[in-house]
Amino acid sequence: MAAERNWVDAFNAILDRVRNNGATHAPVDEKMISDNLYTSGLPDPDLLIRTSGEMRVSNFLLWQIAYAEIYVTETLWPDFSRVRLLEALVEFQKRERRYGGLASDDSEEDAT
């Protein structure tokens, strides 16, 4: 339940900050949430490698992986080697990063 703990701690920190400033409410935005997560100050991951063929993220860094590319491999974690990592990186390099947006006009034309 570490993921839930991260969120709870983040929101409690925001609430404490608002209360300490004498306010009864304050708008909360994405930056404020990010600034209070355990990973504050670290860049969001570009690639999430999911081993064992599982097609779920198991609450792992949910906020931070919103725009990450996900690579799923049947390889179990104890067997995940440098070669498997290189395979994941090669696959990642082939992808078009859209960060939640639609495909570019060029790729749409190529698809037709």
Buried (B, 14 or more C-beta within 10 A) or exposed (E): EEBEEBBEEBBEBBEEBBEEEEEEEEEEEEEBBBBBBBEEEEEEBEBBBBBEEEEEBEEEBEBBBEEBBEBBBEBEEEEBEEEBEEBBEEBBEEEEEEEEEEEEEEEEEEEE
